[in-house]
Amino acid sequence: MPHVIRRGRADLQAAWRELPRGPWRWGGVVARVEGSYLAVSGDALLVAGVVVEFGRPLHPVALVTVREDGTAVHLWPAAAIERTEAVKRFLTQVSRELTAFGAAEVLTTNLPDLA
């Protein structure tokens, strides 16, 4: 599963309120955040997006969780989505935006060319 783990614990409550929504463009692809949902516990954030690639919309949902050593961004497994390059770019963009909320450099990822 595509993922990015960054050093540092992002402030998910602040990210929930202030995460940039885009739009972001990569060639012929356009993506934006449609909404975000903070868990009652405050330790998980869902970031729902729309990615338009080749004229068709995809609706990825990024799951952001904080751990002792960092902040993890994965595709939410409950939402089946095609893992296209554009969806992976959306995931890495969400990860990049979290640096404004306390997440730092990438610790590990399986998207090295994008992160």
Summary of the structure (lengths in Angstrom):
residues: 115
radius of gyration: 12.9
end to end distance: 14.5
largest distance: 40.3
contacts: 352
relative contact order: 0.30
helix: 21%
strand: 41%
